[in-house]
Amino acid sequence: MSKYKVGGTQGLYQSGSNDLVLTNKLGLTDPVDMDEAELVLLEKLYEDVLLKHFPRPAIQVSDIEVWHRRWLGNIYDWAGEERSVNMSKSGFQFAAAAQVSRLLQEFEQQYLNKFTPCTAFSESPIN
């Protein structure tokens, strides 16, 4: 049973993973190893973006795409690109690929433009 239900080139599985891990540059086949790799890289991105270089201007979707590429670009070829395949995980259906571009535009207009820059937040980590 596959971990993800996907189609298209963004949904290819790593050989030897029993359809549990998407094709990746690291050749990882164990979902636990992949989760760990993604988590370590996410922590590095968090530290750089939110602790060392807190965003001053309004955040845009293009910033999120850059962060996504920085986070997962060493693992997946498609990192930072809009999803072009329908995908679900553990019975949860993600937004339809055909709607992603429109949804990102709405997110930028309704939320990012309204609530960023994040001036109400302290740059100091919470202890």
Secondary structure, DSSP 8 states (H G I E B T S, - for coil): --SEEE-SGGG-B-TTSTTSSB--TT----HHHHHHHHHHHHHHHHIIIIIIS---S---HHHHHHHHHHHHTTT-TTTTS---S-EEETTEE---GGGHHHHHHHHIIIIIHHH-S-TTS-SS---
